[in-house]
Amino acid sequence: MSVVEDFLTAKEEEEIVLAIRQAERNTSGEIRVHIERTSKISHYNRMLEVFQLLKMFNTKEQNAVLIYIAVDDHKFVIYGDKGIDKVVPENFWETTKQAIQNHFQHGNFKQGIIDGVIKAGEELKAHFPWTIDDENELSDEISKV
């Protein structure tokens, strides 16, 4: 098994997917989690590649969020599409980052991701509230390499 497959159990992954679905009930924003072992390029640039690979730029309101995690590198990046950047302050993702980082520092990876997903949903709700005609535009499953 690879490090990525050992990072979370199947049950923990299911709990994260449920958290994504819960977070998206209050916002039209789309949240994805991507986990991989390492990156040979900067984590920010790799996250941008993954954002493109997952076609996250295709949401109607350009309000997709990617939580990218490089397990071996002990790094993560939170990225919101340009629709989000247009309407939020510069430090918008800081509270989401802190929610994840506090748990990761203690080895509580599942809870860190869940708290980050829930916090991202709460942050998005103010700018991109859920509407009656909202569609789930992106998969809620965890992406892995």
C-alpha positions as CSV (number, residue, x, y, z in Angstrom):
1,M,0.0,0.0,0.0
2,S,1.1,3.5,-0.7
3,V,1.4,6.2,1.9
4,V,-1.7,7.9,0.4
5,E,-3.8,4.7,0.9
6,D,-2.5,4.5,4.5
7,F,-3.2,8.2,5.2
8,L,-6.9,7.6,5.8
9,T,-9.0,4.5,6.3
10,A,-12.0,3.8,4.1
11,K,-14.3,4.7,7.0
12,E,-12.5,8.0,7.5
13,E,-12.8,8.8,3.8
14,E,-16.5,8.2,4.0
15,E,-16.8,10.6,6.9
16,I,-15.0,13.3,4.9
17,V,-17.3,12.7,1.9
18,L,-20.3,13.1,4.3
19,A,-18.7,16.4,5.6
20,I,-18.4,17.7,2.1
21,R,-22.0,16.9,1.4
22,Q,-23.0,18.6,4.7
23,A,-21.0,21.7,3.9
24,E,-22.4,22.0,0.4
25,R,-26.0,21.9,1.7
26,N,-25.6,25.6,2.8
27,T,-23.7,26.9,-0.2
28,S,-23.6,26.8,-4.0
29,G,-19.9,26.5,-3.6
30,E,-18.2,23.2,-4.5
31,I,-15.6,21.6,-2.2
32,R,-13.1,18.9,-3.2
33,V,-10.3,17.2,-1.4
34,H,-7.2,15.8,-3.2
35,I,-4.6,13.7,-1.5
36,E,-1.2,12.6,-3.0
37,R,2.1,11.4,-1.7
38,T,4.4,14.2,-2.8
39,S,4.9,16.9,-5.4
40,K,8.1,17.5,-7.4
41,I,7.0,21.1,-8.1
42,S,5.8,23.8,-5.7
43,H,2.7,22.7,-3.8
44,Y,0.8,25.7,-5.0
45,N,1.6,25.0,-8.7
46,R,0.8,21.3,-8.2
47,M,-2.5,22.3,-6.6
48,L,-3.3,24.5,-9.7
49,E,-2.5,21.4,-11.9
50,V,-4.9,19.3,-9.9
51,F,-7.6,22.0,-10.0
52,Q,-7.4,21.9,-13.8
53,L,-7.2,18.1,-13.9
54,L,-10.4,17.8,-11.8
55,K,-12.1,20.4,-14.1
56,M,-12.9,22.5,-11.0
57,F,-12.8,25.7,-13.1
58,N,-16.1,24.6,-14.8
59,T,-18.5,25.5,-12.1
60,K,-21.2,28.0,-13.0
61,E,-20.3,30.6,-10.4
62,Q,-16.5,29.8,-10.5
63,N,-16.9,29.0,-6.8
64,A,-15.0,25.7,-6.3
65,V,-12.6,25.1,-3.5
66,L,-9.8,22.6,-3.5
67,I,-8.1,21.3,-0.3
68,Y,-4.8,19.8,-1.7
69,I,-2.7,17.6,0.6
70,A,0.8,16.2,0.0
71,V,1.2,13.6,2.7
72,D,4.9,12.9,2.6
73,D,5.7,16.6,2.3
74,H,3.5,17.5,5.3
75,K,2.0,20.3,3.2
76,F,-1.5,21.4,2.2
77,V,-3.0,24.3,0.1
78,I,-6.5,25.7,0.1
79,Y,-7.5,27.3,-3.2
80,G,-10.7,29.0,-4.2
81,D,-11.6,29.7,-7.9
82,K,-11.7,33.3,-9.3
83,G,-15.4,33.7,-8.6
84,I,-14.6,33.4,-4.9
85,D,-11.5,35.7,-5.1
86,K,-13.6,38.5,-6.6
87,V,-15.9,38.8,-3.5
88,V,-13.8,37.8,-0.5
89,P,-11.1,39.5,1.6
90,E,-7.5,38.6,1.1
91,N,-7.2,36.5,4.3
92,F,-10.5,34.7,3.6
93,W,-9.1,31.1,3.9
94,E,-7.1,31.8,7.1
95,T,-9.7,30.4,9.5
96,T,-10.1,27.3,7.3
97,K,-6.3,26.9,7.2
98,Q,-6.1,27.1,11.0
99,A,-8.9,24.6,11.5
100,I,-6.9,22.1,9.4
101,Q,-3.5,22.9,10.7
102,N,-4.4,22.6,14.4
103,H,-5.5,19.0,13.9
104,F,-2.7,18.1,11.5
105,Q,-0.1,19.2,14.0
106,H,-1.4,16.5,16.4
107,G,-1.8,13.8,13.8
108,N,-5.6,14.1,13.6
109,F,-5.7,14.1,9.8
110,K,-9.3,13.0,9.3
111,Q,-10.7,15.6,11.8
112,G,-8.5,18.3,10.3
113,I,-9.9,17.7,6.9
114,I,-13.5,17.5,8.2
115,D,-13.1,20.7,10.2
116,G,-11.5,22.4,7.1
117,V,-14.3,21.3,4.8
118,I,-17.1,22.4,7.3
119,K,-15.3,25.7,7.8
120,A,-14.9,26.3,4.1
121,G,-18.6,25.6,3.7
122,E,-19.5,28.1,6.4
123,E,-17.2,30.7,4.9
124,L,-18.7,30.3,1.4
125,K,-22.3,30.4,2.7
126,A,-22.2,34.2,3.2
127,H,-21.1,34.9,-0.4
128,F,-22.5,31.9,-2.2
129,P,-25.7,30.8,-0.4
130,W,-27.4,27.6,-1.5
131,T,-30.4,28.1,-3.8
132,I,-33.3,25.9,-4.7
133,D,-32.0,25.3,-8.2
134,D,-28.4,24.5,-7.0
135,E,-26.8,21.4,-8.6
136,N,-23.9,19.4,-7.3
137,E,-21.5,20.3,-10.1
138,L,-18.4,18.3,-8.9
139,S,-17.9,14.9,-7.3
140,D,-17.8,14.8,-3.5
141,E,-15.3,11.9,-3.6
142,I,-11.8,12.3,-2.4
143,S,-9.4,12.5,-5.4
144,K,-6.0,10.6,-5.0
145,V,-2.8,10.1,-6.9
